[in-house]
Amino acid sequence: MKTAISIPDNLYAAAEAYARKAGLSRSELYRRALHGFLKDQGTQGVTAALDSLYGDGESSALDPLILHLQEASVTATDADW
């Protein structure tokens, strides 16, 4: 299928330069770019679902007490090796 799109001149020039350098036709470059964009959009739904489940901005650091106990248990067993 053929289609016409409008993009800024500088973006067009950069795409043309990249296509030449990579040995791709313009159609192949845009096909790959669109495919990658759509694939990325699909994974954003998964990321959003995980963020809502586990929290988006919360720290993933261990609770200080658990960290202390974990460090103590590793140190205690190191002498046994």
Secondary structure, 3 states (H helix, E strand, C coil): CCCCCCCCHHHHHHHHHHHHHHCCCHHHHHHHHHHHHHHHHHHHHHHHHHHHHHCCCCCCCCCHHHHHHHHHHHHHHHCCC
